[in-house]
Amino acid sequence: MTRSPPTHGFEWKHREDPYATHQPVLYEAIRRTEGLPGAVVELGCGYNSTKLIHETAGKRVVYSLDHDREWVSRFEHMATPNRRFHLITSWYEILNYFASETDLSVVFIDQGDWDSREQCVEFFKNRAELVVIHDSDGMKGQPWINFSDHYKFVKTFVPPDPRPYETGPPTSIMSNNTDVTVWEINYADYK
């Protein structure tokens, strides 16, 4: 089954680009939560996620946050009342920014700071229906995060061979409500 990509210049690159191996998992998370209330949150803007998120989120509000002004500026032209970009001074600012949110539909964690990723995995566990984390095998020299300590349902997807990078890199999806362990995603279906 071939998936139709969003329009407006989006490209599926998950087979050849190690920075894009999350695309099928992220797309399915957004698609499968279409009827749920709550915003979609992107932590770390990027060519392989921002357009995908903003074009597939439907009428939901999308927040794209980054601490790097250059990355935010690359996508700010896409801003609308429902598509919001925020430059933050620190990744830990996210914890205050979303402190009152309890019904987010999808949170995509892909910022460069592994310590803040770990904080966000913990922080969003009861605030988001689905949490997707790219490079879920960890960053070099950083301890592994045991996602099962925070979420009832966890599934990790590794791109099939030939992989764009030795470890994949893998993408994990987590939830305390939705049984993501039964999800099947065939990377070849996304063209």
C-alpha positions in Angstrom: 0.0 0.0 0.0 1.6 3.3 -1.1 1.1 6.2 1.1 0.4 9.6 -0.5 2.9 12.1 0.8 1.7 15.6 1.8 1.9 18.1 -1.0 3.9 21.3 -1.0 7.4 19.9 -1.6 7.5 17.1 1.0 9.7 14.1 0.1 9.9 10.7 1.7 13.6 10.3 2.5 13.5 7.6 5.2 15.2 5.0 3.1 18.4 6.9 2.4 18.7 9.8 4.9 19.5 8.9 8.5 17.9 12.2 9.6 14.6 11.0 8.0 14.1 7.4 9.3 11.3 8.7 11.6 9.0 9.8 8.8 6.7 6.7 8.4 6.3 6.4 12.2 5.6 10.1 12.7 3.2 10.2 9.8 1.3 7.2 11.2 1.2 8.8 14.7 -0.4 12.0 13.2 -2.7 10.1 10.9 -4.0 7.7 13.5 -4.8 10.5 16.0 -6.8 12.6 13.5 -10.0 12.6 15.5 -8.4 13.3 18.8 -8.3 16.8 20.4 -5.1 18.4 21.3 -2.2 19.9 19.5 0.8 18.3 17.8 4.1 19.4 19.2 7.5 19.2 17.4 10.6 19.6 19.5 13.4 20.5 17.1 12.6 21.8 13.6 13.9 19.9 10.6 13.6 19.4 6.9 12.4 15.8 7.4 9.7 16.5 10.0 8.4 20.1 10.0 6.7 20.1 6.6 5.4 16.6 7.2 3.9 17.6 10.6 2.4 20.9 9.4 0.9 19.4 6.3 -0.7 16.2 7.9 -1.9 17.6 11.2 -5.2 18.8 9.7 -7.0 21.4 11.7 -5.1 20.7 14.9 -2.8 23.4 16.2 0.9 22.6 15.6 3.7 24.0 17.8 7.3 23.7 16.4 9.9 24.7 18.9 13.6 25.1 18.6 16.4 26.8 20.5 18.3 27.6 17.2 17.1 30.8 15.6 18.4 29.6 12.2 16.3 26.5 12.2 13.2 28.4 13.2 13.8 31.0 10.5 13.9 28.2 7.9 10.2 27.4 8.5 8.6 30.5 9.9 7.1 31.3 6.5 4.7 28.4 7.1 3.2 30.1 10.2 -0.5 30.6 10.5 -2.8 30.9 13.5 -2.8 27.1 13.7 0.8 26.6 12.7 3.0 28.2 15.4 6.8 28.5 15.6 8.6 29.4 18.8 12.2 30.2 19.5 13.1 29.1 23.0 16.1 30.0 25.0 16.5 26.5 26.6 15.0 23.1 26.0 13.9 23.1 29.7 11.7 26.0 28.9 9.4 23.4 27.2 8.5 22.1 30.7 7.0 25.5 31.6 5.6 26.2 28.1 3.4 23.1 28.2 2.8 22.8 32.0 -0.9 23.3 31.7 -1.4 21.0 28.7 -3.0 17.7 29.4 -4.4 16.6 26.1 -1.8 16.8 23.3 -2.3 14.3 20.5 1.3 13.8 19.3 4.6 15.0 20.6 7.7 14.5 18.4 11.0 14.6 20.3 14.0 15.2 18.1 16.0 18.0 19.7 19.8 17.7 19.8 20.2 17.7 23.6 19.8 14.2 24.9 19.3 15.3 28.5 16.3 17.4 27.6 15.0 14.5 25.5 15.0 12.4 28.6 13.2 15.2 30.5 10.6 15.4 27.7 10.0 11.6 27.6 9.1 11.9 31.3 7.2 15.2 31.1 4.8 14.3 28.3 3.9 10.8 29.5 0.5 11.9 30.8 0.1 14.9 28.5 0.2 13.3 25.1 -1.7 10.5 23.5 1.4 9.5 21.5 5.1 10.4 21.9 7.5 9.7 19.0 11.2 9.9 19.5 13.8 9.8 16.7 17.3 8.3 17.3 15.7 6.4 20.2 18.9 4.3 20.5 20.5 7.2 22.3 23.3 9.6 21.6 26.9 8.6 21.7 28.1 8.6 25.3 24.7 9.1 26.8 22.8 6.5 28.9 19.9 4.7 27.4 16.4 5.8 28.4 14.2 3.0 29.5 10.9 4.1 27.9 9.0 1.3 29.6 9.7 3.1 32.9 7.4 5.9 31.7 5.0 4.3 29.2 2.7 1.3 29.3 3.1 0.7 25.5 6.4 1.1 23.6 7.4 0.0 20.2 10.6 0.7 18.3 10.9 0.7 14.5 14.2 0.1 12.8 14.4 0.8 9.1 15.0 -2.3 6.9 18.3 -3.0 5.2 20.0 -1.3 3.6 19.8 1.2 6.4 21.0 4.7 5.9 23.1 4.4 9.1 24.4 1.4 11.0 21.7 1.5 13.8 18.9 2.7 11.5 18.6 5.0 13.4 15.5 3.7 15.1 12.3 5.6 16.0 10.2 4.7 19.1 6.6 5.4 19.7 5.1 5.4 23.2 1.7 5.8 24.9 0.0 5.1 28.2 -3.4 4.8 26.4 -2.9 3.5 22.9 -1.5 0.0 22.3 1.2 0.9 19.8 2.8 -2.5 20.2 0.4 -3.9 17.7 1.3 -1.3 15.0 2.9 -2.6 11.8 4.7 -0.1 9.6 6.2 -1.3 6.4 8.8 1.3 5.3 8.4 0.3 1.7 4.8 1.5 1.7 5.9 5.2 2.0 6.9 6.5 -1.4 
